[in-house]
Amino acid sequence: MTKLTSYGPKYPIIRAYRLWFLYPLTKDYKAQYKIIHNQINSYFYLCIQNRKNTHDSKKDSIPLYSHTPSSTKILLTKPKNNFRFSMHQFDTYNLVSTLEATGFTHNQAITVMRSIHALLIGNLETAKTNFISRSNLENEIHLFRASQSELKTEIQSMRKIEASALRAETLALRKQLETLEQTLKEDLLALKNDVAIDFNDRKSSNKAEEKNMEIKIQELNNKFTIILGEIRAMLEKSKWDASKYGMCKFLIYGKKLLNIIKVSIFIIAGFALIVVSMRKTIQEEIEPIKPNQSCNETFNKLKNHTLNNHALDVISLG
């Protein structure tokens, strides 16, 4: 980097310095610094606002200061076919004269003017690179709106197509559902009919089986009644035979039984007479011994002994 000592094309203004040489002047020349700062700001905003007009006017103009360095282009121009000077946002002569009036020398004023000019050029270049023109912006907006409207129409058409496709699918599904419902109803009716037929067949078969069972039970009852009648007849016959046999036996053995009965009656009667006579004899023997009451036990023993002996004698006789 080269330091700036004097004005000339040998020592160009470099953007990296950023007017470093003006900072020491702020302490002594506050009024001049304020003037420079205000002019820079006003000129910069005016340049941004009227950039389009300056860009169009540059095509039909030639530079006044052709002796300036190539890196810095003076924006003060004059028309080709017009003798009047065009009004520009950055008035170099006015700036230099105001700086000289405030206390700067001519060289210092020109140096400050060129530094301000370089700074404005740099800011304009950055503005051009960072921003777009109003016409380009309007074109971009128009293109954006056109693409937006196209996208909107495409989306609407796609939505309509999708909605129509979905409606067609829903209609097809409804038709399929209706056909399925119809087939299901028919299948259910057929199944009900089959179940009713099977139920009736089973009912009839059960009734036939019940009738057959009742007939068989009736036949068994008849057989049982016949068998019971035969058994009763056999029992009556056996009773009659037994009674006949008993009567015959009774008639055959009747005489013997009568004789036995007679003998037994006679024996019993004899035995009774013997017992009565024995009681009388014993009573007669016991009467004189009554005062002696201590001999009751002996009397009872003798009585029992005599009775037993007489009974044995009667049994032996019989």
KETIRO-650390 format. One record per atom (N, C-alpha, C, O): residue in three letters; z, y, x. Coordinates in steps of 0.05 Angstrom, whole numbers, plus 5000, padded with zeros to 4 digits. Example, Ala and Ser with C-alpha at 12.3 -4.5 7.8 and 13.67 -1.06 7.14 Angstrom:
ALA515648865264
ALA515649105246
ALA515649345264
ALA516949345285
SER514249555257
SER514349795273
SER515750015258
SER516150235268
//
This chain:
MET500049765017
MET500050005000
MET500050255018
MET501450265038
THR498450455009
THR498350705024
THR499750925009
THR499550934984
LYS501151095024
LYS502551315011
LYS500651545005
LYS498651585020
LEU501251684984
LEU499551904975
LEU500552164988
LEU502752254982
THR499052285007
THR499852525021
THR498352765011
THR499452985009
SER495752735004
SER494152964994
SER491952854976
SER491452614975
TYR490753034962
TYR488752954943
TYR486152894957
TYR485453034976
GLY484752694949
GLY482152624961
GLY481452344953
GLY483152184945
PRO478852274956
PRO477952004949
PRO478951794968
PRO478851554963
LYS479851884992
LYS480851695012
LYS483451575003
LYS484051345010
TYR485051724989
TYR487751634980
TYR487751614950
TYR488651804937
PRO486751404938
PRO486751384908
PRO489551344896
PRO491351254910
ILE489651404871
ILE492251364856
ILE492451064849
ILE490650954837
ILE494550954857
ILE495050664852
ILE497050634829
ILE499050784828
ARG496450444810
ARG498150414785
ARG500950314791
ARG502750354776
ALA501250174814
ALA503850064821
ALA505950264827
ALA508350214825
TYR505050514835
TYR506950724842
TYR508350834817
TYR510750894818
ARG506850854795
ARG508050954770
ARG509251234773
ARG511451284764
LEU507851404787
LEU508751684791
LEU511551704805
LEU513351844796
TRP511751544827
TRP514351544841
TRP514951804854
TRP517251874859
PHE512851944861
PHE513252194875
PHE514252414857
PHE515152624866
LEU514152374830
LEU515052584812
LEU518052564806
LEU519252754796
TYR519352334812
TYR522152304806
TYR523952494821
TYR525952584809
PRO523452564847
PRO525252764860
PRO525053044848
PRO526853204851
LEU522753104834
LEU522453364822
LEU523953404797
LEU524253634787
THR525053194785
THR526453214760
THR529053364762
THR529953494743
LYS530253364786
LYS532753504790
LYS532353804791
LYS533853964780
ASP530153884806
ASP529654174809
ASP527854294788
ASP528054534782
TYR526154134777
TYR524154234758
TYR524454074731
TYR522753914724
LYS526654124718
LYS527153984692
LYS525154074671
LYS524253914655
ALA524654334671
ALA522754434650
ALA519954314655
ALA518654234635
GLN519054314680
GLN516454194685
GLN516353904678
GLN514253804667
TYR518553754683
TYR518553464677
TYR518353424646
TYR517053234637
LYS519753594631
LYS519653564602
LYS516853624592
LYS515853484574
ILE515553824604
ILE512853894595
ILE510953654600
ILE509353584583
ILE511153544624
ILE509453314632
ILE509953084613
ILE508052954604
HIS512453024609
HIS513152794592
HIS512152824564
HIS511052634552
ASN512453064553
ASN511553114525
ASN508553104523
ASN507452994504
GLN507153214543
GLN504253204543
GLN503252924545
GLN501252844532
ILE504552764562
ILE503652484565
ILE503952334539
ILE502152194531
ASN506252374526
ASN506652224501
ASN504752314479
ASN503552154465
SER504352584477
SER502552684456
SER499752594461
SER498352514442
TYR498852614486
TYR496152534492
TYR495652234489
TYR493552144480
PHE497752084495
PHE497451794493
PHE497151704464
PHE495451544457
TYR498751824446
TYR498551754417
TYR495951854405
TYR494751724388
LEU495152094414
LEU492552204404
LEU490252024413
LEU488351984398
CYS490451924437
CYS488351754447
CYS488251494432
CYS486051384426
ILE490551384425
ILE490551134410
ILE489451174382
ILE488051004372
GLN490151404369
GLN489151454342
GLN486151504341
GLN484851414323
ASN485151644361
ASN482251714361
ASN480651554381
ASN478751654393
ARG481551304386
ARG480151134405
ARG477351074396
ARG475451054413
LYS477051034371
LYS474450954360
LYS472451184365
LYS470151134373
ASN473251434359
ASN471451654362
ASN470751704391
ASN468451764398
THR472751674408
THR472151704437
THR470351484447
THR468651534464
HIS470651244437
HIS468951024446
HIS466051064437
HIS464150994452
ASP465651174413
ASP462951234404
ASP461751474418
ASP459351474424
SER463351664425
SER462351904438
SER461651854467
SER459952004478
LYS462851654479
LYS462251594507
LYS459451494511
LYS458251514533
LYS458351374490
LYS455651274493
LYS453551494497
LYS451551454511
ASP453951724484
ASP452051944485
ASP453152174502
ASP452552404496
SER454652114523
SER455752324540
SER455552254569
SER455052024576
ILE456052454586
ILE455952414615
ILE458552534626
ILE459552724614
PRO459752434648
PRO462252534658
PRO461752804672
PRO459752854684
LEU463852984670
LEU463753244683
LEU464553224712
LEU463253334729
TYR466653074717
TYR467653044744
TYR466552794756
TYR467752584754
SER464352814768
SER463052584780
SER464152524808
SER463652314820
HIS465652714818
HIS466752674845
HIS469352524845
HIS470552484867
THR470352444823
THR472852294821
THR472452014831
THR470251914832
PRO474651874839
PRO474351604848
PRO473351414827
PRO473551474803
SER472351184836
SER471150994817
SER473250854800
SER472750774777
SER475750834811
SER477850694796
SER478850864773
SER480050754754
THR478451134773
THR479351304752
THR477051444740
THR475551594754
LYS476551404714
LYS474351534700
LYS475451754682
LYS477351714667
ILE474251994685
ILE475152224670
ILE474052204642
ILE471652154638
LEU475752244622
LEU474952214594
LEU473752474583
LEU472652474561
LEU473952694598
LEU472852944589
LEU469752934592
LEU468852914615
THR468352934570
THR465452894571
THR464053124557
THR465353284543
LYS461353144561
LYS459753334545
LYS457353184534
LYS456353004547
PRO456353264512
PRO454053134500
PRO451553174517
PRO451353374531
LYS449652984513
LYS447153004528
LYS445453234516
LYS444253384531
ASN445253244490
ASN443453424477
ASN444853654464
ASN443853774444
ASN447253724473
ASN448753944461
ASN449954104484
ASN451053994503
PHE449854374482
PHE450854554503
PHE453754604500
PHE455054684520
ARG454954544477
ARG457854584474
ARG459354344486
ARG458454114485
PHE461754404496
PHE463454194505
PHE464954074481
PHE465854214464
SER465153814481
SER466553674459
SER469553684465
SER470553664487
MET471053724443
MET474053734445
MET475053454451
MET474453264436
HIS476653434472
HIS477853174479
HIS480853194478
HIS482053414479
GLN482152954476
GLN485052954473
GLN486453044500
GLN488653154499
PHE485252984522
PHE486553044548
PHE485053274561
PHE482853254571
ASP486353514559
ASP485153764571
ASP486253794599
ASP488553884602
THR484653734619
THR485553744647
THR486054024656
THR488054084670
TYR484254204648
TYR484554484657
TYR487054614646
TYR488554744661
ASN487554564621
ASN490054674608
ASN492454564622
ASN494454714627
LEU492454304627
LEU494754174640
LEU495154294668
LEU497454354676
VAL493054324684
VAL493354424711
VAL494354714710
VAL496054794726
SER493254874692
SER494055154690
SER496955174682
SER498455344693
THR497855014663
THR500755024655
THR502554934678
THR504755034681
LEU501654734693
LEU503254644716
LEU503454864737
LEU505554904749
GLU501154994742
GLU501255214762
GLU503055444752
GLU504355574768
ALA502955494726
ALA504655704715
ALA507555644717
ALA509255824719
THR508355394716
THR511155314718
THR512155294746
THR514655264750
GLY510455314767
GLY511455314794
GLY510155114813
GLY510655124837
PHE508454944803
PHE507054754820
PHE504754904834
PHE503655094825
THR504054794858
THR501754894872
THR499254764859
THR499454594842
HIS496954864868
HIS494454764856
HIS493954474862
HIS493254314844
ASN494454394887
ASN494154114895
ASN496153934880
ASN495453714870
GLN498654034878
GLN500553874864
GLN499853844834
GLN500153624822
ALA498854064822
ALA498154044794
ALA495853854790
ALA495853694771
ILE493853864808
ILE491553674806
ILE492453384809
ILE491653204795
THR494353354829
THR495353074834
THR496852974809
THR496452744801
VAL498453144797
VAL499953064773
VAL498053004751
VAL498352804736
MET495953174748
MET493953134727
MET492552864731
MET492152714712
ARG491752804756
ARG490352554760
ARG492152314756
ARG491352104746
SER494752344765
SER496552124760
SER496952074730
SER497151844721
ILE497252294715
ILE497452264686
ILE494952144674
ILE495151974656
HIS492652224685
HIS490152114675
HIS489951814681
HIS489151654664
ALA490851734706
ALA490751454713
ALA492751294695
ALA492151074686
LEU495051414690
LEU496951284673
LEU495851244645
LEU496251034632
LEU494551454634
LEU493351434608
LEU491151224607
LEU490951064588
ILE489551214628
ILE487351004629
ILE488550724629
ILE487650554615
GLY490750694645
GLY492050424645
GLY493150354618
GLY492850124609
ASN494550544606
ASN495650494579
ASN493550434559
ASN493850264541
LEU491250584561
LEU489050534542
LEU487850254547
LEU487150114527
GLU487650174572
GLU486549904577
GLU488449694567
GLU487549494555
THR491049734571
THR492949534560
THR492849534529
THR493049324517
ALA492449774518
ALA492249784489
ALA489749644479
ALA489749514459
LYS487549684494
LYS485049544486
LYS485349244488
LYS484349094471
THR486649154509
THR487048864513
THR488948744492
THR488648524483
ASN491048904486
ASN493148794468
ASN492548844438
ASN493348694421
PHE491049054432
PHE490449114404
PHE487449094399
PHE485749074418
ILE486749094374
ILE483949084365
ILE483349334349
ILE485149474340
SER480749384346
SER479949614331
SER480249574301
SER480649344292
ARG480049794287
ARG480449784258
ARG478049634245
ARG478449474226
SER475649674256
SER473349534245
SER473649234249
SER473049074231
ASN474449164274
ASN474848874279
ASN477148764262
ASN476948534252
LEU479148924258
LEU481348834241
LEU480448794212
LEU481048604199
GLU478748994203
GLU477748964176
GLU475848724174
GLU475948574154
ASN474248684195
ASN472548444195
ASN474148184194
ASN473547994180
GLU476248184211
GLU477947944212
GLU479347904185
GLU479547674176
ILE480248124173
ILE481548104147
ILE479647994126
ILE480247824110
HIS477148114128
HIS475148024109
HIS474447724113
HIS474247574093
LEU474147644138
LEU473647364143
LEU475947184135
LEU475546964124
PHE478347284140
PHE480747134133
PHE480847104102
PHE481446884092
ARG480347324088
ARG480447304059
ARG478247124048
ARG478546974029
ALA475847144061
ALA473646974052
ALA474346674057
ALA473946504040
SER475346624081
SER476146344087
SER478446254068
SER478546024060
GLN480246444063
GLN482446384044
GLN481446314017
GLN482346124004
SER479546484007
SER478346423981
SER476846163981
SER476946013961
GLU475346114003
GLU473945854005
GLU475945624005
GLU475545423991
LEU478045654020
LEU480045444021
LEU481345403994
LEU481945183985
LYS481845633980
LYS483045623954
LYS481245473934
LYS482045303919
THR478545543935
THR476645413917
THR476445113924
THR476344943907
GLU476445053950
GLU476344773959
GLU478844623949
GLU478644393940
ILE481144753953
ILE483644613944
ILE483644583914
ILE484444373904
GLN482644783899
GLN482544753870
GLN480644533862
GLN481244373844
SER478244533875
SER476344323869
SER477444043876
SER477143853861
MET478744033899
MET480043773907
MET482143693887
MET482443463880
ARG483743893878
ARG485843833859
ARG484643733833
ARG485543543820
LYS482443873824
LYS481043783800
LYS479943503802
LYS480243343784
ILE478743453826
ILE477643183830
ILE479842973830
ILE479642763818
GLU482043043845
GLU484242853846
GLU485542813818
GLU486242593811
ALA485743033803
ALA486843013776
ALA485042843758
ALA486042673743
SER482442883760
SER480542723744
SER480742433752
SER480642253736
ALA480942383779
ALA481142103788
ALA483741983779
ALA483741753770
LEU485942133780
LEU488442033770
LEU488341973740
LEU489541783730
ARG487042153725
ARG486742113696
ARG485141853691
ARG485941693673
ALA482941823706
ALA481441583702
ALA483041333709
ALA482941133695
GLU484541343731
GLU486341113738
GLU488441063716
GLU488940833710
THR489541283706
THR491641243685
THR490341123660
THR491540953646
LEU487941213653
LEU486541103630
LEU485940803634
LEU486340643616
ALA485040743658
ALA484440453664
ALA487040293663
ALA487040073653
LEU489140403674
LEU491740263673
LEU492740233644
LEU493840023637
ARG492340433628
ARG493140413600
ARG491540203585
ARG492640043570
LYS488840193591
LYS487239983579
LYS488139703588
LYS488339523571
GLN488739673613
GLN489739423623
GLN492339353611
GLN492839113604
LEU494039553607
LEU496639503595
LEU496339413566
LEU497739233556
GLU494539553552
GLU494039473524
GLU492939193522
GLU493839033504
THR491039123539
THR490038853539
THR492138643546
THR492338433534
LEU493838713565
LEU496038533572
LEU498038503548
LEU498938283543
GLU498638723535
GLU500438703512
GLU499138533490
GLU500538373477
GLN496538563485
GLN495238403465
GLN495238113472
GLN495937943455
THR494638053496
THR494637763505
THR497537653504
THR497937423496
LEU499437823511
LEU502237723510
LEU503137673481
LEU504437473475
LYS502237843462
LYS502937803434
LYS501637543424
LYS502837393410
GLU499037503431
GLU497737263423
GLU499037013434
GLU499436813420
ASP499837023459
ASP501236793472
ASP503836743458
ASP504636513454
LEU505336963451
LEU507836923438
LEU507536803410
LEU509036633402
LEU505436893395
LEU504936773369
LEU504236483371
LEU505136313356
ALA502436413391
ALA501736133394
ALA504135973402
ALA504535743393
LEU505836083419
LEU508335933427
LEU510135893403
LEU511335683400
LYS510436103386
LYS512136073363
LYS511035853344
LYS512635693333
ASN508435853340
ASN507235653323
ASN507735373334
ASN508335183320
ASP507335343361
ASP507735083373
ASP510634993370
ASP511234763365
VAL512435183374
VAL515335123372
VAL516035043343
VAL517534853339
ALA514935183324
ALA515435123295
ALA514334843289
ALA515634683275
ILE511934783299
ILE510734513293
ILE512434303306
ILE513034093293
ASP513234343331
ASP514934143344
ASP517634113330
ASP518633883327
PHE518734333320
PHE521234323306
PHE521034163280
PHE522734003273
ASN518834213266
ASN518434073240
ASN517933773245
ASN519033603231
ASP516433713266
ASP516033433273
ASP518633293280
ASP519133063272
ARG520233433295
ARG522833313303
ARG524633283279
ARG526033083277
LYS524433473260
LYS526033453236
LYS525233213220
LYS526933053211
SER522633183216
SER521632953201
SER522332683214
SER523132493201
SER522032683241
SER522732433255
SER525732373252
SER526532143250
ASN527432583254
ASN530332543250
ASN531032443222
ASN532632263219
LYS529632563202
LYS530132473175
LYS529332183171
LYS530732023158
ALA527032103183
ALA526131823181
ALA528131633195
ALA528731423185
GLU529031723218
GLU531031563232
GLU533631533216
GLU534831323215
GLU534531763203
GLU536931743187
GLU536531553163
GLU538331403157
LYS534131573151
LYS533631383129
LYS533731093138
LYS534830923125
ASN532431043161
ASN532530773172
ASN535330683178
ASN536030453172
MET536930863189
MET539730783194
MET541330733169
MET542830543167
GLU540830903148
GLU542130853123
GLU541330583111
GLU543030443100
ILE538730523113
ILE537830263102
ILE539130033117
ILE540029843105
LYS539230053144
LYS540529843160
LYS543429823153
LYS544529593151
ILE544830053149
ILE547730043142
ILE548029913115
ILE549929753111
GLN546329973096
GLN546429853069
GLN546029553071
GLN547429393058
GLU544129473088
GLU543629183091
GLU546029043103
GLU546828823095
LEU547329173123
LEU549729063135
LEU552029043114
LEU553428843114
ASN552229253097
ASN554329243076
ASN553829013057
ASN555628863049
ASN551328973050
ASN550628743033
ASN551328483046
ASN552428303033
LYS550628463072
LYS551228213086
LYS554228163087
LYS555227943083
PHE555728383093
PHE558628353094
PHE559828273067
PHE561628103065
THR558828393045
THR559828313019
THR559228023012
THR560827883001
ILE556827933020
ILE556027653016
ILE557927473032
ILE558927273022
ILE558327543057
ILE560027373074
ILE562927373063
ILE564227163063
LEU563927603054
LEU566627613043
LEU566827443017
LEU568827313013
GLY564727453001
GLY564727282977
GLY564826992984
GLY566226832972
GLU563226923004
GLU563226643013
GLU565926563024
GLU566926343019
ILE567226743040
ILE569826683051
ILE571926653028
ILE573526473029
ARG571726833009
ARG573626812986
ARG573226552971
ARG575126422963
ALA570726472967
ALA570126222954
ALA571325992969
ALA572525802958
MET570926002996
MET572025793013
MET575025783012
MET576225573011
LEU576326023011
LEU579226033009
LEU580225922983
LEU582125772982
GLU578825992961
GLU579625892935
GLU579325582934
GLU581025442923
LYS577125502946
LYS576625202947
LYS578725062963
LYS579824852955
SER579425192987
SER581525063003
SER584225072989
SER585824882991
LYS584825292974
LYS587325302959
LYS587425082938
LYS589324942934
TRP585125062924
TRP585024852903
TRP585324572915
TRP586724402903
ASP584024532937
ASP584224272951
ASP587124222960
ASP588224002957
ALA588324442971
ALA591124402980
ALA593024352957
ALA594824182959
SER592524492935
SER594224452911
SER593824162900
SER595824032892
LYS591324072899
LYS590823802890
LYS592123592908
LYS593323402899
TYR591923652935
TYR593123462954
TYR596123462951
TYR597423252953
GLY597323702947
GLY600223712944
GLY601123572918
GLY603223442918
MET599623602897
MET600323472872
MET600223172875
MET602023022866
CYS598123082888
CYS597922792893
CYS600222692909
CYS601422482903
LYS600822832931
LYS603022752948
LYS605722762932
LYS607422592935
PHE605922972915
PHE608422992900
PHE608722762880
PHE610922652876
LEU606422682868
LEU606522462850
LEU607122202864
LEU608522022855
ILE605922172888
ILE606321932904
ILE609221902913
ILE610521702909
TYR610222122925
TYR612922112937
TYR615022222917
TYR617322272926
GLY614422252893
GLY616422362873
GLY618722172868
GLY621022262868
LYS618121922865
LYS620221722860
LYS622121712883
LYS624621712880
LYS621021692907
LYS622721682930
LYS624521932932
LYS626921912939
LEU623422152926
LEU624922402928
LEU627122402907
LEU629322502912
LEU626522302883
LEU628622292862
LEU630922112871
LEU633222182867
ASN630221882882
ASN632321702892
ASN634121832913
ASN636521802913
ILE632721972931
ILE634222102953
ILE636022322942
ILE638222362951
ILE635022462922
ILE636522672909
ILE639022562895
ILE641222672897
LYS638522342881
LYS640722212868
LYS642922132887
LYS645322182883
VAL642122002909
VAL644021902929
VAL645522142941
VAL648022132944
SER644022352947
SER645322582959
SER647322712939
SER649422802947
ILE646622702913
ILE648422822893
ILE651022652892
ILE653222762891
PHE650622392892
PHE652922212891
PHE654722252916
PHE657122262913
ILE653522282938
ILE655022322963
ILE656622582962
ILE658922592969
ILE655222792953
ILE656523052951
ILE658923042932
ILE661023152936
ALA658422912910
ALA660522892889
ALA662922732900
ALA665222802896
GLY662322512914
GLY664522352926
GLY666022512947
GLY668422502948
PHE664522642963
PHE665822812983
PHE667523022971
PHE669723082981
ALA666723142949
ALA668323342936
ALA670823222924
ALA672923342926
LEU670622982913
LEU672922852902
LEU674922792924
LEU677322822921
ILE673922692946
ILE675722632969
ILE677122882978
ILE679522872984
VAL675623102980
VAL676823342989
VAL679023442970
VAL681123532979
VAL678523412945
VAL680523502925
VAL683023322927
VAL685223432926
SER682623072929
SER684822882931
SER686422932956
SER688922922956
MET685122992978
MET686423043003
MET688023303001
MET690223323012
ARG687023502988
ARG688523752985
ARG691123702968
ARG693223802975
LYS690923542949
LYS693223482932
LYS695423342948
LYS697723412947
THR694523142964
THR696522992980
THR697723173001
THR700123143006
ILE696223343013
ILE697223523033
ILE699223723021
ILE701223783033
GLN698523822998
GLN700424002985
GLN703023862978
GLN705223982981
GLU702823622969
GLU705223472962
GLU706923422987
GLU709423432986
GLU705623373010
GLU707123323034
GLU708323583045
GLU710423573059
ILE707123813041
ILE708024063052
ILE710324193036
ILE711824333048
GLU710524143011
GLU712424282994
GLU715324233004
GLU716724433004
PRO716423993012
PRO719223973021
PRO719724113048
PRO722024153054
ILE717824183063
ILE718224303089
ILE718024613087
ILE718124743109
LYS717824743064
LYS717525033062
LYS719825183073
LYS719325393085
PRO722525103070
PRO724625273081
PRO724325313111
PRO725025523121
ASN723425123124
ASN723125153153
ASN720525303159
ASN718325193161
GLN720825573162
GLN718425743166
GLN717425733195
GLN715225823200
SER718825633213
SER717925613241
SER715925403246
SER714525393267
CYS715625233226
CYS713725013229
CYS711025073215
CYS709524883210
ASN710425323210
ASN707925393197
ASN705525333215
ASN703425243206
GLU705825383240
GLU703625333258
GLU703025043261
GLU700724953261
THR705024883262
THR704624593264
THR703424483239
THR701724303240
PHE704124603216
PHE703024513190
PHE700024573189
PHE698324413180
ASN699324813198
ASN696524883198
ASN694824703216
ASN692624623209
LYS695924633239
LYS694524453257
LYS694224183245
LYS692024063247
LEU696324083232
LEU696123813219
LEU694123823196
LEU692523633192
LYS694024043182
LYS692224063159
LYS689324063169
LYS687623923158
ASN688824213190
ASN686124213201
ASN685323943213
ASN683123853210
HIS687223813225
HIS686723553237
HIS686023343216
HIS684223183220
THR687523343195
THR687123143173
THR684523193159
THR683023013153
LEU683923453154
LEU681323513141
LEU678923433159
LEU677023323149
ASN679223473185
ASN677023393203
ASN676723093203
ASN674522993203
ASN678922943203
ASN678822653203
ASN677522553178
ASN675822373179
HIS678322663154
HIS677122573129
HIS674222643127
HIS672622483117
ALA673422873138
ALA670522943138
ALA668922753155
ALA666722673147
LEU670022673178
LEU668622493195
LEU668422213181
LEU666422073184
ASP670422143167
ASP670321883153
ASP668221893131
ASP666721693128
VAL668022113116
VAL666022133095
VAL663222123106
VAL661422003095
ILE662922263129
ILE660222273141
ILE659421993150
ILE657121903147
SER661421853163
SER660821583172
SER660121393149
SER658421213152
LEU661421423126
LEU660921263103
LEU658121323091
LEU656621143083
GLY657521573090
GLY654821643080
GLY652721533098
GLY650321573092
//
